[in-house]
Amino acid sequence: MTTAQVRRAYASVAALYIEMFGTSEQVHPDDLAFIRRHLGGRPGPVLDLGCGPGHLTDHLRSAGADAIGVDVVPEFVTHARATHPGGRYVLGSMERLAVADRRAVGILAWGSVIHLPPDDLDAVLAEFRRVTTPGATAVFGIFVGDEVAAFDHKVLTAYRWPVSEFSERLARAGFTEVERLHRPGDAGRRPHAAVAAVRTTG
């Protein structure tokens, strides 16, 4: 799955996506609390990668984080800037971040890595490690299953992960899991997990 494919797919449904998912009120309270607990109030830049409509970037800012939203979809960035004018939102790809080494103290990748083929995940995690300081926290929202497998997401192909295997990938990239939150699927929602991991030193 290329960045261009993701950009085109989400651009084609941007208005509907914003309507359905574009506010913090549409995010489960447990997820908001998890994000706030691990990334709120950190002294330095926190990158919300794949920020979409910008609502979670704004949530982080309300929690005292110096949050910057990054997305490849121009429609999302335009909406986020208009809806949350106090925030900073930029076009960019998490595969090649325009960020100096060891600059960010936190990363939020909420549903942002779900479209990455498994073979491409390690390179993206290496980029996350490059831009974060030792001790930085990365928070992920992923779909979960008994094995790594593709499924028909409503926008384009996505992947589910066993949480233990996803955590192993994080460890190989230099991130140590510190907390996970698992929620079984219900009412048409797929099983989901939140994972927080701390970047190791070195």
C-alpha positions in Angstrom: 0.0 0.0 0.0 1.6 3.3 -1.1 1.2 6.7 0.5 -0.3 7.9 -2.7 -3.0 5.2 -2.6 -3.8 6.1 1.0 -4.0 9.8 0.1 -6.4 9.2 -2.8 -8.6 6.7 -0.9 -9.1 9.0 2.1 -9.4 12.2 -0.1 -12.3 10.5 -1.9 -14.3 10.1 1.4 -12.9 13.0 3.4 -16.2 14.8 4.0 -18.0 11.6 5.1 -15.0 10.6 7.3 -15.0 14.0 9.0 -18.7 13.7 9.6 -18.5 10.2 11.1 -15.2 10.4 13.0 -14.1 14.1 13.2 -14.7 15.0 16.8 -13.4 13.8 20.2 -17.0 13.0 21.2 -17.0 10.2 18.6 -13.9 8.6 20.3 -14.4 6.1 23.1 -13.8 7.8 26.5 -11.4 5.0 27.5 -9.3 5.7 24.4 -9.2 9.4 25.1 -8.1 8.8 28.7 -5.4 6.4 27.5 -4.0 9.0 25.0 -4.1 11.7 27.6 -2.5 9.6 30.3 0.5 8.7 28.1 1.0 11.9 26.0 -0.6 14.7 27.9 1.5 17.5 29.4 4.8 16.2 28.0 7.6 18.9 27.7 8.2 19.0 24.0 6.7 18.3 20.6 4.2 15.4 20.3 3.5 14.3 16.7 -0.1 13.1 15.9 0.8 11.1 12.8 -2.2 10.5 10.5 -4.1 13.1 12.4 -7.1 13.1 10.0 -9.6 15.8 10.9 -7.4 17.0 13.8 -9.6 16.2 16.7 -7.1 14.1 18.6 -4.4 16.7 18.1 -6.7 19.2 19.6 -7.5 16.7 22.5 -3.7 16.4 23.1 -3.4 20.2 23.1 -6.2 20.4 25.7 -4.2 18.0 27.8 -1.2 20.3 27.8 0.8 18.7 25.0 2.6 20.7 22.3 0.9 18.6 19.6 1.4 18.9 15.9 -0.9 17.1 13.5 0.6 15.5 10.4 -1.4 13.9 7.6 -1.0 13.0 3.9 -4.5 14.1 3.0 -4.8 17.8 2.1 -8.6 17.8 2.8 -8.0 16.7 6.4 -5.3 19.3 7.0 -7.4 22.1 5.6 -10.3 21.0 7.8 -8.1 20.7 10.9 -6.7 24.2 10.4 -10.1 25.7 10.0 -11.7 23.8 12.9 -8.8 24.1 15.3 -7.1 27.4 14.4 -5.0 27.4 17.6 -3.2 24.2 16.5 -0.5 23.4 14.0 -1.3 21.0 11.1 1.0 20.1 8.3 1.1 17.9 5.3 3.5 15.0 5.6 4.1 11.3 5.5 5.0 9.2 8.5 7.3 7.2 6.3 9.6 10.2 5.8 9.0 12.8 8.5 10.4 16.4 8.1 11.5 16.3 11.7 15.1 16.4 13.1 16.6 13.4 14.9 15.5 13.0 18.5 13.2 15.9 18.4 9.7 14.6 19.5 8.9 13.5 23.0 5.8 11.6 21.9 4.0 10.1 19.0 0.3 9.3 18.5 -0.4 6.9 15.7 -4.1 6.2 16.2 -5.2 4.0 13.4 -2.4 5.4 11.3 -0.4 2.2 10.7 -3.4 -0.1 9.9 -2.9 0.2 6.2 0.8 -0.6 6.2 1.5 -4.1 4.8 3.3 -6.1 7.6 6.6 -6.0 5.7 6.5 -2.2 5.7 5.9 -1.7 9.4 9.5 -2.0 10.6 10.7 0.8 8.4 8.0 3.1 9.7 8.8 2.2 13.3 12.5 2.9 12.6 11.5 6.4 11.4 9.5 6.9 14.6 12.6 5.9 16.6 14.7 8.3 14.6 12.6 11.4 15.4 11.9 10.6 19.1 14.0 11.3 22.2 15.1 8.5 24.5 12.2 8.0 26.9 9.6 9.3 24.5 6.3 7.5 24.4 4.5 6.3 21.3 0.8 5.4 21.4 -0.9 3.2 18.8 -4.4 2.3 18.0 -4.7 -0.9 16.0 -7.2 -3.6 15.0 -6.6 -6.9 16.5 -7.0 -10.6 15.6 -5.6 -14.0 16.2 -3.1 -13.6 13.3 -1.7 -10.9 11.1 -4.2 -10.7 8.3 -5.6 -8.2 5.7 -9.3 -7.3 5.8 -11.6 -5.2 3.8 -11.6 -1.8 5.6 -14.3 0.6 4.4 -11.7 2.9 2.8 -9.0 0.5 1.6 -7.3 -2.7 2.7 -6.1 -2.7 6.3 -4.4 -5.2 8.6 -5.2 -6.7 12.0 -2.5 -7.8 14.4 -2.2 -10.0 17.5 -1.2 -7.5 20.1 1.7 -9.7 21.3 3.1 -9.8 17.8 2.7 -6.0 17.3 4.5 -5.5 20.7 7.3 -7.7 19.5 7.7 -5.5 16.4 7.8 -2.5 18.6 10.5 -4.1 20.8 12.6 -4.9 17.7 12.4 -1.2 16.7 13.5 -0.1 20.2 10.2 0.6 21.9 9.2 -1.2 25.1 5.5 -1.7 25.7 4.2 -0.2 29.0 0.5 -0.5 28.7 -2.2 -2.0 26.5 -6.0 -1.6 26.4 -8.0 -4.2 24.6 -11.7 -3.8 23.6 -13.6 -6.6 22.0 -15.7 -5.8 18.9 -19.3 -4.8 19.3 -22.2 -3.3 17.3 -20.3 -3.5 14.1 -16.9 -2.4 15.5 -13.9 -4.6 15.1 -11.8 -5.7 18.1 -9.3 -2.9 18.9 -6.3 -2.3 21.0 -4.4 0.7 22.3 -0.7 0.2 23.0 1.7 2.6 24.7 5.4 2.0 24.4 8.5 3.9 25.5 11.5 4.5 23.3 14.6 2.9 24.8 17.9 4.7 25.2 20.7 4.5 22.7 
